Amino acid sequence: MAHPKRKQSKSRRDKRRTHYKAEFLTLTKCSNCNTTIRFHRVCPECGFYKGKLAIDKDVKTS
């Protein structure tokens, strides 16, 4: 198995890690109730997706 001959510097290590960063979530407003939701997700408040009812939020699940 290969082993490094020299210690990698902090600068070189950090240059490699520049792409490991957190990204902001893409948010939008629900077309039905105007709450802030993530893109391509059913609204957790009203259950609508793309203007159509996807989940009936009135039914209680046990």
N, C-alpha and C positions, 0 to 999 in steps of 0.2 A: 504494500500500500504506500502511496506517495506521501511524503512529509515535506512541509516547507523548510527551505534552507535558512531563510531569514524571516524575522518578524515583519508583518505588514504594518506600515505606518498608519496612524489614525486618519491622516488625510486621505490616503488611498482607500482605506476601509469606508470612510464616509462618502467618498465619491461614488462608490458602488451602491451605497444605500440611498442615494438621492431619490430613487423612484419608489421607495417604500414609505409612502405618506398617505395619510387619511384624506379622503375626498368628501366634499359636501354632498348631502343627499339632494336629489332633484325633487323639489316640492312643487305642487300646484294646488289650485282650489277645486273643491268638489263642485260639479256643475249643478248639483241639487241643493246642498245645504251650505255651501261656501266655507266649509272647514278646510284647513290645510292638510293635504294628504300626499303620499309619495306617488310618483308616476306609475302607471300601469298596475294599480292596486285597487281593490274594492274599498270604498269609504267605510271606515269602522263605525262611523256615527249613524249613517242612514242606510248603508248597504247598497248604494248605487255604484255602477261602473259604466262609463261612457253614456250617461243619460238613461240607462236602463236598470231596473231593479235586479240585482244579482243575488242578494241574500235578504230574506225577510227578517228584519230585525225585531218584529213584534212577537215572534214565536220564542218562548223561553226554552232553552236547552238545559237539561239537568245533569 
